[in-house]
Amino acid sequence: MERWSGRVAVVTGASSGIGHAVARELVKKGLKVVGLARRADRIEELASSLKDSLGKLYAVKTDLSKEEDILSAFKWVKENLGGVDVLVNNAGVLNWSKLSEGKTADWKQMLDLNVLGLSICTREAIQSMKERGVDDGHIIHVNSVAGHTVSDYEGLYMYTGTKHAVTALTEGLRKELTQLKSNIRITSVSPGAVRTDMITGIGVPEEDLKNMPMLEPEDIADAVLYTLSTPPRVQVHEITIHPTGEKA
């Protein structure tokens, strides 16, 4: 991780859960981390607790379902820190919504954040790297095991669809970067159930949650650190992480 010290990482959805854990660990490793989320006050609280760390955390209030907010955030990064070297696309939303009777607004929110927001952030990060001649940057998508299979819960099929899109977008970007002869790397990290507000607030029966094996956000942060710590010759394309005992 030493080669990333002093460089700039953008972490989306950094106000809680996985993004919060990733931002914290990157700051401890010496990176300048820009946390993007609507609840910027939570990122500011984390920044205060990390003031004695090797790196520094900056909070930029951003609604990642809105392109104008994303463009403004990346402009802030360029003007204040020079540009982006690492992007961790973590922001996402999970709405319990059946395909046969779900609300369009719920579907649109998932598509806007999980697919379009991720794609816009990726585009802006790569453009930032190209502008500055950075050819060793890294894009990490926090995907899901739902991006590789279909859930048994009928209310999660649209969410599953958005994560399958992330899987396809990861492979598509890898092919584009290869064709461009770029050394920018792209990785998908696909966790199973993680103990965050997302999974506890979607309507899964309480008894199921009680008996459900779960990962902690720190487990996913560890995977992000591992990915970034590999030498430039290593392309970690996909990491799938199940909690012990989870039904695959």
ABEGO torsion letter per residue (X at the ends): XAAABGBBBBBBGAABEAAAAAAAAAAAAGBBBBBBBABAAAAAAAAAAAAABABBBBBBBBBAABAAAAAAAAAAAAAAAGEBABBBBABBBBBBBBAAABBAAAAAAAAAAAAAAAAAAAAAAAAAAAAAGBAABBBBBBBBAAAABBBABAAAAAAAAAAAAAAAAAAAAAAAAAAAGBABBBBBBBBBBBBBAAAAAAGBBAAAAAABBBBBAAAAAAAAAAAAABBAABBBABBBBBBBGBBX
